[in-house]
Amino acid sequence: MNCDGPKELGPGARPTIIIYCGPLVHTLSPSPSSFVQPSHKTFRIKKKLAKKMRQNRPIPHWIRMRTDNTIRYNAKRRHWRRTKLGF
């Protein structure tokens, strides 16, 4: 590891924080998956979240009957933990 001094980061680089705790070294890097939604949301974000909640449901049973079971499930279904919305 080179300890010459501070270095400039590139335009797309994210800063990384290294914490030394005895024999263990922890690296903290900001990532999009670690984003936590604030409790005070703007109305625009709240409307987007409400729309995504309405879209994230199984298809009605009558659509399966109408299409002769060619559409069996909602292909755009999203799990809250696996796929994040990105806003």
N, C-alpha and C positions, 0 to 999 in steps of 0.2 A: 504494500500500500504506500502510495506516494504522499508525503505530508509537506509539500513545498509551500503551501499557502492557499488562499482562496482562489478559486477558478471561476471563470465566467461560464454561465450555462447557455446553451444554444436557445434558439427561439421556441422550440417545442419541448424543451426539457423541463421536467418537474424536479423541484428540490427534494433531496432525500435527507432525512434526519437520522443520525446514528447515535444511539444511546448506549453507553458502556455501563453495565451493571455487574461488576466482578467478572467472572469467566463467561457470562452470557452477553451477547451483543444483539440488541434489538434494532431493526431498521423500520422506520416509519416513513411511508411514502404516500402522499395523497393520491387517491384513486377515485374514479367516478363511482365505484361500487360502495365506497365508504361514506357517500353523501347521505345525510340524515335530513328528512323533511322537517322544517321548523313548525312549531305549533301555531304560530301566527302566519297564515298563508294569505297571499294576495287573492283577490276575487278571480283573477284570470287563471291562476294555477288551480284554484278550487274548481272552476268550471271544467278545466281540462281533466282533472282527476275524476270528476263526476262522470264525464263522458267515457273515460276509459273503464270505469266501473260498470257502466251500462253495456259497453261492448264486450266485456269479459264474462260471458255467460254461455251456457250450452245452447245449441239451436233448439227451437221449439219442435215438439214431436210431430206437429202437423206438417212441417216442412219435409220431414223424412217421408211422410206418407205421400205428399204431393209430388216429390221427385223420385218416387219409387226406390227410396233408400240409396240414391246415388250420392246424396250429401248426407254423410253419417255423423259428422262432428264439426265443431267450429275449429277450423285450421289456425285461426289467429288467437286462440286461447292463450292466456298469459298467466304464469304463476308468479305470485308476489315476491317470492324469494329468488327464483332463478333468473327472471328477465325483468330488468328495470326499465322504467319509462324514459329516463334520460333528461328530465327537467326538474 
